[in-house]
Amino acid sequence: MSATLLLRKIPYLFRHHCYSPSLLGLNNNLAPQQLQRQVQQNKDCDTTIIRYGIRSSGTTSPNCTAGKAFFSTTANKSDTIDTSNAKDNNSKAKNKGEEQKKTLSQLNLEKQKAKDRRRELYNLKTQNRIQRKHRRNSARKNHNKKAFKRWYDPYTSHHYYLTREAKRRGLEWKHEVSVLLERLPIVTPDLEDWEKDFMSLSCHLDKYRKKSFPKELVAEFDDSYEDKAYTMEEILELLPEGLKLMPRETEADETGFYRTLDRKLKTRVYLAIRPNDEKGWMVPTVDLKSNETLVDGAKRAVEKVSSRSNDLVIRCFGNAPMGVSLKANDKGSDTDGIFGTKTFFMKVQYESGNVYENELNKVMGDWGWLDRREIAERIKQEKGENIGLFYHHLL
C-alpha cells in the first residue's frame, strides 16, 4: 500500500482510539497553545506523524522514536511504502523552501525592477498626455456657455434694476428700433484640414462600398459610364478647357475696401453705419412712432439708409426682436418724463439691390458691410467691452 493510501487511513484510526501527547514525547500538563508550540520546536518528530497523531498503546515514551517505530510497524503490517515517491516529495519541499529563502541582493534586484516598471508606465502616461494636446481640443467643457453667462447674468441684472427704478420713479421709456440687415454667405466656408482628409478618404472608400447600377440603366445617357468616385482635384481636372472658377477671395478682400457687398463671401456681413464721432459705430436705428410695430419700424430704418425703397429688397421673418438694450439717461435729464431708451433689435435678410452710396457718403461719416468680428471690435474700441460683447453675442 502506498504512503498516500496509508495517510488516508490514519484519520480513521484517530476517530476510534485515544491519543496521548506523551506518546510523542510531550508534557501532559501543558496548555493547548504551549503544546502546539512545543510540537513545532521538536525537530526530531516527523511532520506527518505530529499532524495526524498515533494511537496510544498505554505506555509513554520520552521522545518521538516510539511514534516513528509505531508508524513504521503499521506500514509494515499493510504494505510496503513507495520510498521513491516519498523521496521526490521531500526533494520538492526542500527546493520550495530554498526558493522562498531569498538573499538581500535578490530582494533589492526585484525592488529595482518594480521601480523601473513604474517609471516606464509613468513616462508612457506623460507621453500620451502630451500627444493628446495635439489631436484634441484642450478647451474645457461648456467653456463658451460659461463665458456667455459671465456676461449675461450681470447684464440682465442691470436691466432689471433699471426697470424697477423707472417704475419706482413713475417715468416712461423712449423706444427705438435698430435693424440688423444681414447678407447671407455666397460661397461655402473653407474646410478644415481634417475635413479635407475625411472627404478624400470617403471618396476613396466609396469606390468599394457604393452601390453599383447595371450598365443597362445608365447606358442610355452615357456610353462611357464608369462607376467611379472622384476627389475634388480630379473633378477640377475634368473641367473643359478655358473654364475657370471664380476666386473665393475678391479684390475688396485684398484691398480692405468694406463699402461693398462683394466681400467676405464665405461669411455673413451686416450693414453698419457711423453717423459721427459722438455716436460712433452702430446699426441703422430710428425712433418708434406711436401705433407702429417693430417690423414697420425696421422697414422704415432700411428705407432711410437706402434712400430709395425700390433699390433694396429685404425679407422679414418674424415680429419678435433679436434682443433689447436698455440705457438710462444721465441724472438730472429726466425732467421731460423719460427715464431712458429701450432699443429693440430686428433682424432682416438682404435679397437684392444695394444701398444708395452717394446719399450715404453725404449723410454718414462712415459705413460699410462688416462681419460679426469687425462690428464687435469697432464698437468695443469706441463704447467699451460690455457693449462690444452685446453685439458679439447678438450677431
Steps between C-alpha positions, in 0.01 A plus 500: 500500500632839406579779748207706369251223574652448845462871587137482395440213748669679793205740570275191518717367783475837681122481518503159681791529744635731767820690462751616749751783456743291703528264206673778308728594787292801613399623844142414597468804731549762222222720372382443139686804367822407682460142384473613138807722541702206643394280211626762252832527685555123506712444191542126554131426444375434151253763372253244374493308831451818709220623273293182517616345831532130586274267696603477867629159612468572872870566546700823482826569324743783574540607139353454151685180422209289625264687273729445204533135586124460521460676167750265335338196665155601374637547151674158507178324601312631197734543204833649415518873447610639170824653617575655161187721514581606855851603398365703208254680726775577752727637227219721365429633848869580550520678164190698581644604833823608332305710250318677781826589667632797299813692566512876552651557156215312334240708686675823401509382138126432500428840656713670233312317222163605648623858529615502136162365394315777685728761345434356154122515552520857626706613200254331265207673669672838474580444133138411420380810680728719289386333178132556585558876504583496130207288384228618736349832596631589845213743566300420808148368473228768467767769486304723258181453701671606823662800329159610370337468844777704661397788275125432476414468870633845607358653181145378569528589869580859400196502267274381782636774723431769238146369447423510872654845537294643212183351651587637844546851360192474281689586179455367146741355248589624153484220238732453202538233231838392367513284187757225443516485119667166428649368178535121499821325387544471123743207496559212736750560782853366482545145619734405778792270428332207675182559294698486176668178611163350592346589163796352312482181705123475448539536124763228501284262704194568286675325215465172689185533709259706286210343315565417137219535246477275196647650188169444321341767719757768431619415148215701350641819645872439479678226309822562691343446840735392775410434856771719650530754781700817440692724735490880477834511317378245245178696443695819431712317246187383315376856439499613134791704378457873544251463788634657818344519840431836660740588782379455855694809608391818322691815423323678786636241744853561376478881514294518821215698341184437705238724331387224267305176512768328295709408803509232770317256273556210743325658798209725594536878481282772650443861408665726759508882504696767684302828489756703696771473760254545786274208409777280366443173319143363515230334291221702330260624772178703501256616768189286526185697425171455680282218362797366304618140525861395532496355147372828354767687690770265364380551142502875547857482631607312186327754276674780679838346426432395141327834415316312225262232627484323164878456473537276808283190543492341845313219671365501856454166677315590820359765728717419802825691555840333518591692814439812704733754656415739784684825562407748772533873451754696697392626840311829483389447137172323578295820533302415184364184662734261315718270708704352213498329161394149410650380172352193327718318245320348199679270252410515131669328206629659185363358173601738219592859419743725676510809717525843347870565547503867399235590757670299772834668434333840549305414815726249676855548611577137419311182417564152367405134481680344796502153646435412861859528617559836332185658649574371850860627489405849376224542759724365775769760424253790506232400753663250731534128541152442642318641196749328268410164660132583455544530123728194497232280656216670313641434154 
